[in-house]
Amino acid sequence: MKKYFNMALACAFFSVFFVHSALALENQGPKMVLEELKFDFGEVKEGKTVSHAFRVFNQGDQTLEIRKVKPG
């Protein structure tokens, strides 16, 4: 009986340890979230200037630095 109790106690300990470790790692660092991933201007007449602003949010727990942007 004591053997089963020790086994159950060890399983509970490791379960709590690994779940806590996984949750702790989940929110480390910056996390960039975009409101929309792409935008289609449709047909644009030649010579017309168009623009669109993408909203960027940081849902992480550290500062988000955007160092380079490449238009597609």
Phi and psi restraints in degrees (value plus and minus 20) as a CYANA .aco file:
   2 LYS   PHI     -85.0   -45.0
   2 LYS   PSI     -53.6   -13.6
   3 LYS   PHI     -82.8   -42.8
   3 LYS   PSI     -63.7   -23.7
   4 TYR   PHI     -87.5   -47.5
   4 TYR   PSI     -58.0   -18.0
   5 PHE   PHI     -84.2   -44.2
   5 PHE   PSI     -64.8   -24.8
   6 ASN   PHI     -84.1   -44.1
   6 ASN   PSI     -58.5   -18.5
   7 MET   PHI     -85.4   -45.4
   7 MET   PSI     -63.7   -23.7
   8 ALA   PHI     -85.5   -45.5
   8 ALA   PSI     -60.3   -20.3
   9 LEU   PHI     -84.1   -44.1
   9 LEU   PSI     -62.5   -22.5
  10 ALA   PHI     -84.7   -44.7
  10 ALA   PSI     -61.8   -21.8
  11 CYS   PHI     -82.7   -42.7
  11 CYS   PSI     -62.7   -22.7
  12 ALA   PHI     -84.1   -44.1
  12 ALA   PSI     -62.8   -22.8
  13 PHE   PHI     -80.8   -40.8
  13 PHE   PSI     -68.6   -28.6
  14 PHE   PHI     -87.3   -47.3
  14 PHE   PSI     -55.0   -15.0
  15 SER   PHI     -83.0   -43.0
  15 SER   PSI     -67.8   -27.8
  16 VAL   PHI     -84.3   -44.3
  16 VAL   PSI     -61.3   -21.3
  17 PHE   PHI     -81.8   -41.8
  17 PHE   PSI     -68.7   -28.7
  18 PHE   PHI     -90.8   -50.8
  18 PHE   PSI     -57.1   -17.1
  19 VAL   PHI     -85.5   -45.5
  19 VAL   PSI     -63.8   -23.8
  20 HIS   PHI     -82.8   -42.8
  20 HIS   PSI     -61.5   -21.5
  21 SER   PHI     -84.3   -44.3
  21 SER   PSI     -61.4   -21.4
  22 ALA   PHI     -85.6   -45.6
  22 ALA   PSI     -61.0   -21.0
  23 LEU   PHI     -88.4   -48.4
  23 LEU   PSI     -56.0   -16.0
  24 ALA   PHI     -87.3   -47.3
  24 ALA   PSI     -54.8   -14.8
  25 LEU   PHI     -99.4   -59.4
  25 LEU   PSI     -37.8     2.2
  26 GLU   PHI     -82.5   -42.5
  26 GLU   PSI     -61.0   -21.0
  27 ASN   PHI    -130.3   -90.3
  27 ASN   PSI      11.5    51.5
  28 GLN   PHI    -112.1   -72.1
  28 GLN   PSI     106.0   146.0
  29 GLY   PHI      75.4   115.4
  29 GLY   PSI     158.0   198.0
  30 PRO   PHI     -95.7   -55.7
  30 PRO   PSI     134.6   174.6
  31 LYS   PHI    -159.9  -119.9
  31 LYS   PSI      86.9   126.9
  32 MET   PHI    -101.8   -61.8
  32 MET   PSI     109.5   149.5
  33 VAL   PHI    -148.5  -108.5
  33 VAL   PSI     110.1   150.1
  34 LEU   PHI    -125.2   -85.2
  34 LEU   PSI     120.8   160.8
  35 GLU   PHI     -86.0   -46.0
  35 GLU   PSI     -57.8   -17.8
  36 GLU   PHI    -162.5  -122.5
  36 GLU   PSI     126.5   166.5
  37 LEU   PHI    -111.6   -71.6
  37 LEU   PSI     -45.8    -5.8
  38 LYS   PHI    -169.0  -129.0
  38 LYS   PSI     142.2   182.2
  39 PHE   PHI    -163.0  -123.0
  39 PHE   PSI     111.9   151.9
  40 ASP   PHI    -128.1   -88.1
  40 ASP   PSI      99.6   139.6
  41 PHE   PHI     -98.0   -58.0
  41 PHE   PSI     -31.6     8.4
  42 GLY   PHI      53.8    93.8
  42 GLY   PSI    -169.3  -129.3
  43 GLU   PHI    -101.2   -61.2
  43 GLU   PSI     112.0   152.0
  44 VAL   PHI    -144.6  -104.6
  44 VAL   PSI     108.5   148.5
  45 LYS   PHI     -89.7   -49.7
  45 LYS   PSI     126.0   166.0
  46 GLU   PHI     -79.3   -39.3
  46 GLU   PSI     115.6   155.6
  47 GLY   PHI      69.2   109.2
  47 GLY   PSI     -31.9     8.1
  48 LYS   PHI    -102.6   -62.6
  48 LYS   PSI     118.2   158.2
  49 THR   PHI    -116.4   -76.4
  49 THR   PSI     110.6   150.6
  50 VAL   PHI    -146.2  -106.2
  50 VAL   PSI     134.2   174.2
  51 SER   PHI    -168.7  -128.7
  51 SER   PSI     139.7   179.7
  52 HIS   PHI    -171.9  -131.9
  52 HIS   PSI     117.7   157.7
  53 ALA   PHI    -124.4   -84.4
  53 ALA   PSI     107.3   147.3
  54 PHE   PHI    -114.9   -74.9
  54 PHE   PSI     109.2   149.2
  55 ARG   PHI    -106.9   -66.9
  55 ARG   PSI     105.7   145.7
  56 VAL   PHI    -133.7   -93.7
  56 VAL   PSI     111.6   151.6
  57 PHE   PHI    -141.6  -101.6
  57 PHE   PSI     127.5   167.5
  58 ASN   PHI    -127.4   -87.4
  58 ASN   PSI      89.7   129.7
  59 GLN   PHI    -123.5   -83.5
  59 GLN   PSI      -5.0    35.0
  60 GLY   PHI    -112.1   -72.1
  60 GLY   PSI    -194.8  -154.8
  61 ASP   PHI    -127.5   -87.5
  61 ASP   PSI      -8.2    31.8
  62 GLN   PHI    -155.1  -115.1
  62 GLN   PSI     148.0   188.0
  63 THR   PHI     -86.4   -46.4
  63 THR   PSI     113.0   153.0
  64 LEU   PHI    -113.6   -73.6
  64 LEU   PSI     104.4   144.4
  65 GLU   PHI    -134.1   -94.1
  65 GLU   PSI     102.0   142.0
  66 ILE   PHI    -119.6   -79.6
  66 ILE   PSI      90.2   130.2
  67 ARG   PHI    -119.5   -79.5
  67 ARG   PSI     -42.7    -2.7
  68 LYS   PHI    -172.0  -132.0
  68 LYS   PSI     116.8   156.8
  69 VAL   PHI    -146.0  -106.0
  69 VAL   PSI     112.5   152.5
  70 LYS   PHI    -139.8   -99.8
  70 LYS   PSI      93.1   133.1
  71 PRO   PHI     -89.4   -49.4
  71 PRO   PSI     126.4   166.4
